[in-house]
Amino acid sequence: MRKNIRKIARRARGITMVESLVALVVISVGMLGIAGLYLSSLQAGRSANLRVQAVNLAAEMADRIRANREALGAYALASGTLPAAVACSASNCTPAQLAQSDQNVWVTALRAALPGTANGSIVVTDLRAQAPPLPLLQYQITVSWREAGSDSDSTYRLVIEQ
């Protein structure tokens, strides 16, 4: 019996080098997993922030369109264009000039707030022929941008009827 106790005592002196290396590998894999999750959460937070910027900018343009009801179709804007700046704050502008000024301010803000080749477009559709009793114009405001490391554009569309 004493012989068995001595064998057990010899084996139970401490951990071996192999056991300590296995523990180190297990801890390292766990730490790499945590780092990967942290990076994923940072990327998702950045994407959410950019989407909020796009939503806010589209809503801002919708407010500008609603405020200048006399301009009707003057807010149509092709993607990738930057209308010339019009100084409407210093002088009286026509509704069409105000629309052009609004477009310039909006596209400049888009390019400053969103990464990559941020673009905006506004498509104006006359719905009066489709629904004669209702004098409606439909504005489709589209904001697109490309995030870093992405192969495709992200897009947000807002449709308003006036």
C-alpha positions as CSV (number, residue, x, y, z in Angstrom):
1,M,0.0,0.0,0.0
2,R,2.8,2.4,0.7
3,K,4.2,1.6,-2.7
4,N,1.0,2.7,-4.4
5,I,0.9,5.9,-2.3
6,R,4.4,6.8,-3.4
7,K,3.5,6.3,-7.1
8,I,0.5,8.5,-6.8
9,A,2.4,11.2,-4.9
10,R,5.1,11.2,-7.7
11,R,2.5,11.7,-10.4
12,A,0.6,14.4,-8.5
13,R,3.5,16.7,-7.9
14,G,2.3,19.4,-10.4
15,I,1.3,20.0,-14.0
16,T,3.5,18.9,-16.9
17,M,4.8,21.0,-19.7
18,V,2.2,19.5,-22.1
19,E,-0.7,20.3,-19.9
20,S,0.4,23.9,-19.5
21,L,0.8,24.3,-23.3
22,V,-2.6,22.8,-23.9
23,A,-4.1,25.3,-21.4
24,L,-2.2,28.1,-23.2
25,V,-3.6,27.1,-26.6
26,V,-7.2,26.9,-25.3
27,I,-6.9,30.4,-23.7
28,S,-5.4,31.8,-26.9
29,V,-8.2,30.5,-29.0
30,G,-10.7,32.0,-26.6
31,M,-9.0,35.4,-26.7
32,L,-8.9,35.4,-30.5
33,G,-12.6,34.6,-30.6
34,I,-13.3,37.6,-28.3
35,A,-11.2,39.9,-30.4
36,G,-13.1,38.8,-33.5
37,L,-16.4,39.5,-31.9
38,Y,-15.2,42.9,-30.8
39,L,-14.1,43.8,-34.3
40,S,-17.5,42.6,-35.7
41,S,-19.3,44.8,-33.3
42,L,-17.2,47.8,-34.2
43,Q,-17.9,47.3,-37.9
44,A,-21.7,46.9,-37.2
45,G,-21.7,50.1,-35.2
46,R,-20.0,52.0,-38.0
47,S,-22.5,50.7,-40.5
48,A,-25.4,51.7,-38.3
49,N,-23.9,55.2,-37.8
50,L,-23.6,55.6,-41.6
51,R,-27.2,54.4,-42.2
52,V,-28.4,57.0,-39.6
53,Q,-26.5,59.7,-41.4
54,A,-28.1,58.7,-44.7
55,V,-31.6,58.6,-43.2
56,N,-31.1,62.1,-41.6
57,L,-29.8,63.5,-44.9
58,A,-32.7,62.1,-46.9
59,A,-35.2,63.4,-44.3
60,E,-33.5,66.8,-44.5
61,M,-34.0,67.0,-48.3
62,A,-37.6,65.9,-47.9
63,D,-38.1,68.8,-45.5
64,R,-36.5,71.2,-48.0
65,I,-38.8,69.9,-50.7
66,R,-41.9,70.3,-48.5
67,A,-40.8,73.9,-47.6
68,N,-40.5,74.9,-51.3
69,R,-43.8,73.7,-52.7
70,E,-43.7,76.2,-55.6
71,A,-40.7,74.5,-57.2
72,L,-42.6,71.3,-58.2
73,G,-40.3,69.4,-60.5
74,A,-37.2,71.6,-60.0
75,Y,-35.8,69.1,-57.4
76,A,-35.1,66.4,-59.9
77,L,-31.5,65.4,-59.6
78,A,-29.4,62.8,-61.4
79,S,-27.0,60.7,-59.3
80,G,-23.5,61.9,-59.2
81,T,-24.2,65.5,-60.2
82,L,-23.4,68.6,-58.1
83,P,-25.6,71.6,-59.0
84,A,-24.0,75.0,-59.1
85,A,-24.1,77.0,-55.8
86,V,-26.7,79.7,-55.7
87,A,-26.5,82.4,-52.9
88,C,-30.1,82.5,-51.9
89,S,-29.4,83.7,-48.4
90,A,-28.1,87.1,-49.6
91,S,-30.8,87.8,-52.2
92,N,-34.3,86.9,-53.1
93,C,-34.4,83.7,-55.1
94,T,-37.0,82.2,-57.3
95,P,-38.4,78.8,-56.2
96,A,-36.3,77.1,-58.9
97,Q,-33.1,78.8,-57.7
98,L,-33.9,77.8,-54.1
99,A,-34.3,74.2,-55.3
100,Q,-30.9,74.4,-57.0
101,S,-29.3,75.8,-53.8
102,D,-31.0,73.1,-51.7
103,Q,-29.6,70.5,-54.0
104,N,-26.1,71.9,-53.8
105,V,-26.1,72.1,-50.0
106,W,-27.5,68.6,-49.8
107,V,-25.1,66.9,-52.2
108,T,-22.1,68.7,-50.5
109,A,-23.4,67.4,-47.1
110,L,-23.8,63.9,-48.5
111,R,-20.2,63.8,-49.7
112,A,-18.9,65.2,-46.4
113,A,-20.8,62.8,-44.2
114,L,-20.7,59.5,-46.0
115,P,-17.6,57.6,-47.2
116,G,-16.5,56.5,-50.7
117,T,-18.3,57.9,-53.6
118,A,-21.4,59.0,-51.8
119,N,-24.2,60.1,-54.2
120,G,-27.7,61.2,-54.0
121,S,-30.5,61.4,-56.6
122,I,-34.0,62.7,-56.6
123,V,-36.6,61.3,-59.0
124,V,-39.8,63.3,-59.4
125,T,-42.9,61.4,-60.7
126,D,-46.1,63.2,-61.6
127,L,-49.0,61.1,-60.3
128,R,-51.7,63.5,-61.4
129,A,-52.4,61.6,-64.6
130,Q,-52.8,58.3,-62.6
131,A,-55.0,59.8,-59.9
132,P,-56.8,62.8,-61.4
133,P,-58.6,64.1,-58.3
134,L,-55.4,64.1,-56.3
135,P,-52.7,66.6,-57.5
136,L,-49.7,64.6,-56.4
137,L,-46.0,64.6,-57.1
138,Q,-43.9,61.7,-55.8
139,Y,-40.3,62.3,-54.8
140,Q,-38.0,59.3,-54.5
141,I,-34.8,60.4,-52.6
142,T,-32.0,57.9,-52.9
143,V,-28.7,58.1,-51.0
144,S,-26.0,55.6,-51.8
145,W,-22.4,55.1,-50.4
146,R,-19.7,52.5,-50.3
147,E,-18.3,51.4,-47.0
148,A,-14.6,50.6,-46.6
149,G,-13.9,47.0,-47.4
150,S,-17.2,46.5,-49.2
151,D,-17.7,45.5,-52.8
152,S,-21.2,46.8,-53.1
153,D,-23.0,50.1,-52.5
154,S,-25.3,50.6,-49.5
155,T,-28.5,52.4,-50.5
156,Y,-31.3,54.2,-48.6
157,R,-34.5,55.3,-50.4
158,L,-37.2,57.6,-49.1
159,V,-40.4,58.2,-51.0
160,I,-42.6,61.2,-50.2
161,E,-45.8,62.4,-51.9
162,Q,-46.7,66.1,-52.1
